[in-house]
Amino acid sequence: MIINQWCFYNERFASLWPDSNGLARSYQRHAWEWQVQFDFKEMSASERYRLLLATVLPRPIAWITTRDPSGAINAAPFSFFNVFGSDPATVGVGIGSKGPGEPKDTRANIRANEQFVVNLVPFALAQEMRVTSIAFPRGVEEAKEAGLSLAPSERVGVPRIAQAPVSMECTLMQEVLLGGFSLVLGRILLVHVHDEAVMDRGRQHIDAGKLDLIGRMEGAWYTKTTDRFEMPPIALDDWKVRTAIDAG
């Protein structure tokens, strides 16, 4: 693995540096920021994986339920996950392998029946989600091990996690092979949201605080989504006025 250190001049942030190093403020304007480069061509797949997990933060968690060919219900969390459009409404999940040529149970089940449910994880169910991440043998029903209840879905034959504040019923659209991973793209058919979090159904207004979702961080760390701030977008006309005033 090749790691190169390089630096660049950043006058804006130099003025924020403390004076404890004894340099005069005029000299601090010539401060440099140090960067570290990671060359992916020189890194192994596991090294690239660790770096991505440590930098792409926070990541939402897809708590996926699937049904295997024997009828057993699998439940497992994945944090390479997001939504990718609304027409068609599309969810994408990166799912790895147990070993060479052996996909994880979730991916194998989706291939077999092309149906799955993406449940979202609230802080109140963090420990239950943790249990479902254990590498149980195939056929073990993780939801039962974690003491979770399952509820029937409306559009697919795979049940959802009843306690999850949001559940998205999906059918397989496409699987994109990415080495030992696959990007599974699913069409969202129906979304369940707990009633207490729905502020206005007609306008699709949801109280995010009531969902109390968690996200994945690096290593064994997670984060809550209740510590947030509001930052409205800037209209182009407002930006032009602001820059004109600054320039004048």
N, C-alpha and C positions, 0 to 999 in steps of 0.2 A: 504494500500500500504506500503510495507517494502522498505525502502531506507537505504542501508548500505554504510558507508564511509570506504574506505580502501586506503592504500598508497603503493607505491613501489619505490624502489631506482632507480634513473636514473642518472648515473654519467655523461652521455654525455650532458644532458641538464642543469645539475647543474652549469656547468661552464658559462652558458649563463645568469644566474640570476644576477641582479644588486647588487652592494655592499651597497646599501642604508640602508640595515638592520643592518649594522655595523659588520657583521660577516666577519672573515678573509676568504680568498679564499679557504684555506685548509678545513675550516669547511663547506663551501658551497658545497664541493664535496659529503657531506653526506646528501644533500637535498633529500626530498621525494616529490613525486607528489601525489596529492589527487585525488581520483576517487569517483564517486557516482554510486552505483548499483541500478537498478530498476528491481525488481522481477516481471516478467510478470504474474506469478501465483497468485500474491497478488494484481494485478491491474485490474481495470475494463476495458472493451473494449474501452470506450471513453478515458480513461487515456493512454492506450497503443497507441491509434490512435494519440493523441496529441503529444506523445513523438516521434513517428515515423515521423510525419510531421515536427517536430522541429530538427530532426537529419539527416534524409536522404535527403541531399541537394547537389546541386540543383536538381530538378526533371523536366524532359521534360514534356511538356503539349500536350496531345492528345485532339484536338478540334474536337469532333466527330459529324458528321451529320448522321442521321438515318431517316427513313420514318415510320410513324405510320400507323395502319390499315386504317385510314380514308384518308391517302395521305398527311397529314401535315408533314413538315420537321422539325425535332428537331435538335438543335445544342447545345452542352454542352461541357465544358472543364473538363479534368480529368488528374491528375498528378501522379497517380499510374500507370505508363506507361513506356514501353520500347519495343525494338525489341529483339527477342530471336531466332536468327538463320536465315540462308539464303537459306536453302534447306530442306524443303520448307521455303520461306521467311515468317516469323511469327511475328506478333505484339501481345503484351499482354497488357491488360488494366484492372485495378481493378475498379469495379463499385459497388457502395454501394446501399442502399435501402432508400426509403422515410420513411419507418416505418416497423414494423414487417410484413413479408409476402407481402410487397409492393415494388417491385424493382423500381429503378429510370427509367424514361421514356426511356433513351438510352438502358438500358439492356432489357426492355420489347420489344422494337422495334427490337433489334437484334435477340431476341428469335423468334419473329413473322416472320421475312423475311430473317434472316441470312445474311444480307448485311449491310455494313456501310463504311464510309469514315473517315479516320484519317487525319485531317488537322493540320499543325503545325502553331504556333503562332509567328508572328514577332512583334517587338516592336511597329511598326506603328499601329497594330491592338489590342494593349493591352486593350484599353478602350472598344472596341467592344466585345472582349472576356469577359470582366467583365460584360457587359450587358447580355450576353448569360448565365451567371452563376446564374442569378436571378431565383428564384423558381416560374416561371410562371405556371399557370394551364396547365394541359395536353391539347394539341391541339394548344397552342399558338406557333407560329413559331418565335423562338428566333432570327434567322438571319434577319428577317424583322424588328423586334424590334430594332436591332442593326444597321440597315441600310446597311447590307451586301448583296452582290450579290451572287447568286448561279449559278453554271455552270454544265451542264450535264456531267456525268461520262461516261466512255467508256465500262466498263465491268460489272458494277452493276447499279441497278435502283435507287440508291440514289445519289443526286447531291453533288458536292463538293463546298467549299467556294472559289469563284473565286479569291479573293484577297490574299488567303493564298499562301505563296511561295512554299510550298510542300503539296501535297495531296496524300494519299495512299488509293486506292480502295481495299476493303477487303471483304472476305466472312468468315462466322463463321466456325471455325474448332472444337472448344470445349469450353464448359463453365464449369469451376471448381468451385463448391460451397464452399465458405469459410465463414461460418456463415452468417452474414448480408451482406457480400461482395460476389462478384463473380469475378474470374479471367477469362476474356473473351479472348480467343486466336483466332486470325484471320489470314487467309492466304492472304498475299499481292499479288494482281493480277497485278497491274499497279500503277506506281508512276508518278505524275505530278510535275515538277519543273519549276519554272519561268525561262524563257529563259536567263534573265540577270545574273542569278546565275550559269549558266552552262558554265564552262570553256572549257571542252573537253568531249563531249558526248560519244565518243568511249571509253575513258578511265575512264568514270564516275567521272571526276574531277569537284567538285562543290565548288564555292566560298562561304564558310560559312559566311564570313562577309556580303555578299549581302543578305543572308537569314535573318540575324539580328534577330535570334530567341531569345525568352525569356524563362526562367525557373522559376519554383515555389520554393519559400523559405518558411520560417516559417510564420505563421499568415497571414497577408495581404501583405507580402513582396514578391517581384519578383526580378529577376536578368537578366541582359543582358548577352549575350555570346560573345560579341565583345572584352572584356578584357581578353586576353588569352596569354599563353606562349607556346613555342615549346620545347619539351624535347624528342629527338630521343631515340629509344630503344638501349640498350647496348648489343652488340654481346657477346656471351659466351667467345670467344677467347680473346676479348678485356678485359673482366672482369678478366680472368685468368692472363693476363699480368699485369693488374693494381694491383691485390692482391699480385702477386709475387713481384712487386716492393715495395709495402708497407711492405711486410714481410721481404724483404732484408734490 
